[in-house]
Structure formats: structure tokens, C-alpha cells
């Protein structure tokens, strides 16, 4: 397996804890960051805008995605313009549909052609990839984010889907494909192998990057020692 610094895919840290975000930002191999309202709620963030503005005073030279949280397109557009104005490195996450399943493409087109850097998110089909790519501004950087991990949760192999999505985005060189919601470190290498531009990873997955290249025999022994230590610590007896 390749070394992490040999990968072509860019690794983005996914989270909403300020301390962890800054720690990830400081690592050279982390090329950007993403968050969403669910992660922010879990982190206990009460003031969305205040948190975002504060973290952007420290994260200024790597892309950082914030998501709108309205359900009606006019309010989504207002929020998107406000979020985009926070900093030049901000990408605005727009869900591919609202909660009623109405597609967001007209909104994405308006925003992208007004100069907003868009991250179209929650995508799970190639038709959504095609339609999202068609409305992005070829003169403005943008992301198309497939929740590949959630796709895998349904029993679908995301690798051929992601490989096909890479091809769909080729006509727009400023549109980058994100492998989002990975479930294991292997997904990072799978994303790299199909030519995906970006993979997001949560802190629990990023913590496992130190295992890359570890000899399987040594890892087996480490695991056995862990079982033994934990049994002793628990005071088990038969």
C-alpha cells in the first residue's frame, strides 16, 4: 500500500470541533476542511455564523465548506450569498435537493454564475452528478460531493460509481469530485485509484493513517497483546 504522501487524492478533514479542526488544518497533508449542520450540532455549536467567522480567522489558506440549512430555495440563496462573503476560501454546500426532493440545479447555476464557489452535496446517483456538473460555472471552482460511504451502507459498491463520476466531470476542469463519508482508510486509497480529486475523512479515520504500511504480522501481534491487556485489566477469570 502506498505512503500517504504518494497519494494524488487530496484529503479534507471533516468535523466541527474547533480544536480538532485547527489541529487538522496544521497538518500538511490535510488540504482542506468540511463541515455540516449535523456535525456542528453534535459539537454543541449554538451560533452558526459566529463559529464560522471565528474559525475562518485562523483557517485562511485552505478551502473550508459550510452548508446552508434552509429548505426553500430563496432562503438557501440568501444564506449562500452570506456564507460566501465570509472569506475567499469558503465553499458553500448546497444539498442536491431540498427535503421534498425538488432539485437544486437552478439555484446552483445562479450562485455559481454569480461567482460563488459551490459544493453540491448529498449526491448518490450518477444522474445527480451529471446534472450538478452541468450547472457549475466552468470559470469558478466547484465541488461535486458523493456520499460514497452512505452508498456503500446500502450494499452498493461505490468504486465503479466514483470512477464513472470522475469521467462525467472531465469536461469541467474546475469541478472536483469529492468521495464523502468514507468508512475506512481503504476508501482513501480507493478514491485515489479511480482518480477522485478529494476524499473527506473524520478524525477517527484520520487517526488510523499512522497504520498505513504497518506489517500485518506485527499488527496481528499488537491486537493479541491488546486483548490480553484488556482481559487482565478487567480481572476476568474462569
Secondary structure as the mmCIF struct_conf table of DSSP 4:
data_model
#
loop_
_struct_conf.conf_type_id
_struct_conf.id
_struct_conf.beg_label_comp_id
_struct_conf.beg_label_asym_id
_struct_conf.beg_label_seq_id
_struct_conf.end_label_comp_id
_struct_conf.end_label_asym_id
_struct_conf.end_label_seq_id
HELX_RH_3T_P HELX_RH_3T_P1 UNK A 4 UNK A 6
BEND BEND1 UNK A 9 UNK A 9
STRN STRN1 UNK A 10 UNK A 14
HELX_RH_AL_P HELX_RH_AL_P1 UNK A 18 UNK A 25
TURN_TY1_P TURN_TY1_P1 UNK A 26 UNK A 26
BEND BEND2 UNK A 27 UNK A 27
TURN_TY1_P TURN_TY1_P2 UNK A 28 UNK A 29
STRN STRN2 UNK A 30 UNK A 34
HELX_RH_AL_P HELX_RH_AL_P2 UNK A 37 UNK A 42
TURN_TY1_P TURN_TY1_P3 UNK A 43 UNK A 44
HELX_RH_AL_P HELX_RH_AL_P3 UNK A 48 UNK A 56
TURN_TY1_P TURN_TY1_P4 UNK A 57 UNK A 58
BEND BEND3 UNK A 61 UNK A 62
STRN STRN3 UNK A 63 UNK A 67
BEND BEND4 UNK A 71 UNK A 72
HELX_RH_AL_P HELX_RH_AL_P4 UNK A 73 UNK A 84
TURN_TY1_P TURN_TY1_P5 UNK A 85 UNK A 86
TURN_TY1_P TURN_TY1_P6 UNK A 88 UNK A 89
STRN STRN4 UNK A 90 UNK A 95
BEND BEND5 UNK A 96 UNK A 96
STRN STRN5 UNK A 97 UNK A 97
TURN_TY1_P TURN_TY1_P7 UNK A 99 UNK A 100
STRN STRN6 UNK A 103 UNK A 103
HELX_RH_AL_P HELX_RH_AL_P5 UNK A 105 UNK A 113
TURN_TY1_P TURN_TY1_P8 UNK A 114 UNK A 115
STRN STRN7 UNK A 118 UNK A 123
BEND BEND6 UNK A 125 UNK A 125
HELX_RH_AL_P HELX_RH_AL_P6 UNK A 126 UNK A 135
BEND BEND7 UNK A 136 UNK A 136
TURN_TY1_P TURN_TY1_P9 UNK A 138 UNK A 139
BEND BEND8 UNK A 140 UNK A 140
STRN STRN8 UNK A 142 UNK A 146
HELX_RH_AL_P HELX_RH_AL_P7 UNK A 148 UNK A 153
TURN_TY1_P TURN_TY1_P10 UNK A 154 UNK A 155
HELX_RH_AL_P HELX_RH_AL_P8 UNK A 158 UNK A 169
TURN_TY1_P TURN_TY1_P11 UNK A 170 UNK A 171
TURN_TY1_P TURN_TY1_P12 UNK A 173 UNK A 174
STRN STRN9 UNK A 175 UNK A 179
BEND BEND9 UNK A 181 UNK A 181
BEND BEND10 UNK A 184 UNK A 184
HELX_RH_AL_P HELX_RH_AL_P9 UNK A 185 UNK A 193
TURN_TY1_P TURN_TY1_P13 UNK A 194 UNK A 195
BEND BEND11 UNK A 197 UNK A 197
STRN STRN10 UNK A 198 UNK A 202
HELX_RH_AL_P HELX_RH_AL_P10 UNK A 203 UNK A 206
HELX_RH_3T_P HELX_RH_3T_P2 UNK A 207 UNK A 211
TURN_TY1_P TURN_TY1_P14 UNK A 212 UNK A 213
HELX_RH_AL_P HELX_RH_AL_P11 UNK A 216 UNK A 234
TURN_TY1_P TURN_TY1_P15 UNK A 235 UNK A 235
#
